[in-house]
Amino acid sequence: MPQTPHTERHFTASEVVRDIVIGMSDGLTVPFALAAGLTGGLAGTPNPNGIIVTAGLAEIAAGAIAMGLGGYLAAKSDAEHYLKEREREKREVAEIPHEEMREVAEVFQEYGLTMEETWPIVEALRRQPNKWIDFMMRFELGLEKPDPRRALTSAVTIGGAYAAGGFVPLAPYLFTRSPHTALFVSIGATLAALFIFGFIKGRFTGTRPTRSALQTALIGSLAAGAAFLIARAIT
């Protein structure tokens, strides 16, 4: 009887999604708080929208660079940590192989295998030092080999997402002369962007899109509201 081939589809871009979430969420809230705070603080001054847009663009540029640099340094730190731990495992495999073999056996025993079932696997790994080290890195230390392009990818993704998110609350100030009208449009645009962003994130990560959208909009609204109140209090 013919069988339909089983094809597994797993989402494998979790790090990219995480970077987009970090950049986009900050990009939507921080420029919004700045624009909202300046809207109240510049009331009565000539050409307030020009000042708000100029300050907003400067903040978006600075924020995107800072967030991108932070993502780059974090990814580089992860890569350096992995290499350092791998060198330590390599040294231990060479100097204390019996201790490392015992640790391999313990990993398998945690999954319910007996010593008799485990030992042939341990012996097989011992004959392949590089595979042995890979096994220890993943199952003893829980470390995956980082992508060598991860640092640059993370920097570009976070910085780009921040910039894209930042233009959403700032754009209304480009198309109207009234700062208060722009503020209300900015609030609506930011909420809509948070909802759409949450929906798309849910589709990619396998969670319920509507639930993800509502959660993202709620959390983003709380963050943006808090930032708005702080900015207004300062100005």
C-alpha positions as CSV (number, residue, x, y, z in Angstrom):
1,M,0.0,0.0,0.0
2,P,1.6,3.3,-1.0
3,Q,2.4,5.7,1.8
4,T,2.6,9.5,1.7
5,P,6.2,10.6,2.4
6,H,6.5,12.2,5.8
7,T,8.0,15.7,5.5
8,E,8.8,17.6,8.7
9,R,8.7,21.4,8.5
10,H,10.4,23.0,11.4
11,F,11.0,26.7,11.9
12,T,14.8,27.3,11.9
13,A,15.2,31.0,11.9
14,S,14.4,31.7,15.5
15,E,17.5,33.9,16.0
16,V,16.5,36.1,13.1
17,V,13.0,36.5,14.4
18,R,14.4,37.3,17.9
19,D,16.5,40.0,16.4
20,I,13.6,41.5,14.4
21,V,11.4,41.4,17.6
22,I,14.2,43.2,19.6
23,G,14.8,45.9,16.9
24,M,11.1,46.4,15.9
25,S,9.7,46.6,19.4
26,D,12.3,49.3,20.4
27,G,11.9,51.1,17.1
28,L,8.2,51.4,17.6
29,T,8.3,52.6,21.2
30,V,11.3,54.8,21.6
31,P,10.8,57.2,18.7
32,F,7.1,57.3,19.6
33,A,7.9,58.4,23.1
34,L,10.3,61.0,21.9
35,A,7.8,62.4,19.4
36,A,5.0,62.4,21.9
37,G,7.1,64.1,24.6
38,L,8.2,66.8,22.2
39,T,4.6,67.3,21.0
40,G,3.7,68.5,24.5
41,G,7.0,70.2,25.2
42,L,7.1,72.3,22.0
43,A,3.5,73.5,22.1
44,G,3.4,77.1,21.0
45,T,6.8,77.2,19.4
46,P,7.2,77.9,15.6
47,N,7.5,74.9,13.3
48,P,7.3,72.2,16.1
49,N,6.9,69.4,13.5
50,G,10.2,70.3,11.9
51,I,12.0,70.0,15.2
52,I,10.2,66.7,16.1
53,V,11.1,65.2,12.7
54,T,14.7,66.3,12.9
55,A,15.0,65.0,16.5
56,G,13.2,61.8,15.5
57,L,15.5,61.1,12.5
58,A,18.5,61.7,14.7
59,E,17.2,59.3,17.3
60,I,16.4,56.6,14.7
61,A,19.9,56.8,13.3
62,A,21.6,56.7,16.6
63,G,19.3,54.0,18.0
64,A,19.7,51.8,14.9
65,I,23.5,52.0,15.1
66,A,23.5,51.4,18.9
67,M,21.1,48.5,18.7
68,G,23.0,47.0,15.7
69,L,26.3,47.3,17.5
70,G,24.8,45.7,20.6
71,G,23.6,42.7,18.5
72,Y,27.0,42.4,16.8
73,L,28.9,42.4,20.1
74,A,26.5,39.9,21.7
75,A,26.9,37.5,18.8
76,K,30.7,37.9,18.8
77,S,30.7,37.2,22.5
78,D,28.7,34.0,22.0
79,A,31.1,32.9,19.3
80,E,34.1,33.5,21.5
81,H,32.5,31.7,24.4
82,Y,31.9,28.7,22.2
83,L,35.4,28.5,20.9
84,K,36.8,28.9,24.4
85,E,34.6,26.0,25.7
86,R,35.5,23.9,22.7
87,E,39.2,24.3,23.4
88,R,38.6,23.2,27.0
89,E,36.7,20.1,25.9
90,K,39.4,19.3,23.4
91,R,42.0,19.4,26.1
92,E,39.9,17.3,28.5
93,V,39.3,14.7,25.9
94,A,43.1,14.4,25.3
95,E,44.1,14.6,29.0
96,I,41.3,12.8,30.9
97,P,39.5,10.7,28.4
98,H,38.0,8.3,31.0
99,E,36.3,11.1,32.8
100,E,34.9,12.4,29.6
101,M,33.7,8.9,28.7
102,R,31.9,8.7,32.0
103,E,30.2,12.1,31.3
104,V,29.0,10.8,27.9
105,A,27.6,7.7,29.5
106,E,25.7,9.9,32.0
107,V,24.1,11.9,29.2
108,F,22.7,8.7,27.7
109,Q,21.6,7.3,31.1
110,E,19.5,10.4,31.6
111,Y,17.5,9.2,28.7
112,G,16.9,5.8,30.3
113,L,19.7,3.8,28.6
114,T,21.6,1.2,30.7
115,M,25.4,1.1,31.0
116,E,25.4,-2.0,28.8
117,E,23.4,-0.1,26.1
118,T,25.5,3.0,26.5
119,W,29.0,1.7,26.4
120,P,29.2,0.7,22.7
121,I,28.2,4.3,21.8
122,V,30.8,5.7,24.2
123,E,33.5,3.5,22.6
124,A,32.4,4.6,19.1
125,L,32.6,8.3,20.0
126,R,36.0,7.7,21.5
127,R,37.3,6.6,18.1
128,Q,36.2,9.9,16.6
129,P,37.6,12.7,18.7
130,N,36.1,15.6,16.7
131,K,32.6,14.0,16.9
132,W,33.2,13.3,20.5
133,I,33.9,17.0,21.2
134,D,30.9,18.0,19.2
135,F,28.7,15.7,21.3
136,M,30.1,17.1,24.5
137,M,29.5,20.7,23.4
138,R,25.9,20.1,22.4
139,F,24.7,17.6,25.1
140,E,26.9,18.4,28.1
141,L,27.2,22.2,27.7
142,G,24.1,22.9,25.6
143,L,26.1,25.0,23.1
144,E,25.5,25.0,19.4
145,K,28.2,25.9,16.9
146,P,27.5,29.6,16.0
147,D,27.1,30.7,12.4
148,P,30.3,32.7,11.5
149,R,28.1,35.3,9.8
150,R,25.8,35.6,12.8
151,A,27.4,38.8,14.2
152,L,27.0,40.8,11.0
153,T,23.5,39.3,10.3
154,S,22.4,40.2,13.8
155,A,23.7,43.7,13.6
156,V,22.0,44.4,10.2
157,T,18.7,42.7,11.3
158,I,18.4,44.5,14.6
159,G,19.5,47.9,13.2
160,G,17.2,47.6,10.1
161,A,14.2,46.5,12.2
162,Y,14.8,49.4,14.6
163,A,14.9,51.9,11.7
164,A,11.8,50.4,10.0
165,G,9.9,50.5,13.3
166,G,11.0,54.0,14.1
167,F,9.5,55.5,10.9
168,V,6.0,54.3,11.8
169,P,5.3,56.7,14.7
170,L,7.4,59.5,13.1
171,A,5.8,59.5,9.6
172,P,2.6,61.3,10.6
173,Y,4.7,64.4,11.6
174,L,6.0,64.5,8.0
175,F,2.5,64.8,6.4
176,T,0.6,67.3,8.7
177,R,1.3,70.7,10.2
178,S,-0.6,70.1,13.4
179,P,1.6,68.2,16.0
180,H,-1.5,67.2,18.0
181,T,-3.2,65.7,14.9
182,A,0.1,63.9,14.1
183,L,0.3,62.6,17.6
184,F,-3.2,60.9,17.4
185,V,-2.3,59.5,14.0
186,S,1.0,58.3,15.4
187,I,-0.8,56.5,18.2
188,G,-3.1,54.7,15.8
189,A,-0.3,53.8,13.4
190,T,1.9,52.5,16.2
191,L,-0.9,50.3,17.5
192,A,-1.7,49.0,14.1
193,A,1.9,48.3,13.4
194,L,2.3,46.4,16.7
195,F,-0.8,44.3,15.8
196,I,0.4,43.5,12.3
197,F,3.9,42.7,13.5
198,G,2.6,40.4,16.2
199,F,0.3,38.6,13.7
200,I,3.2,38.0,11.3
201,K,5.5,36.9,14.1
202,G,2.9,34.4,15.2
203,R,2.7,33.0,11.7
204,F,6.4,32.5,11.5
205,T,6.9,31.0,15.0
206,G,3.9,28.6,14.8
207,T,1.9,30.3,17.6
208,R,-1.7,31.5,17.1
209,P,-1.4,34.6,14.9
210,T,-4.3,36.4,16.5
211,R,-3.2,35.7,20.0
212,S,0.4,36.8,19.1
213,A,-1.0,40.0,17.6
214,L,-3.0,40.9,20.6
215,Q,-0.2,40.1,23.0
216,T,2.3,42.1,21.0
217,A,-0.1,45.1,20.7
218,L,-0.9,45.0,24.4
219,I,2.7,44.7,25.6
220,G,3.9,47.3,23.0
221,S,1.1,49.6,24.0
222,L,2.0,49.4,27.7
223,A,5.7,50.0,26.8
224,A,4.8,52.9,24.6
225,G,2.4,54.4,27.1
226,A,4.9,54.2,29.9
227,A,7.5,55.8,27.6
228,F,5.0,58.5,26.6
229,L,4.2,59.3,30.3
230,I,7.9,59.5,31.2
231,A,8.7,61.8,28.3
232,R,5.7,64.0,29.1
233,A,6.8,64.2,32.7
234,I,10.3,65.2,31.7
235,T,9.2,67.8,29.2
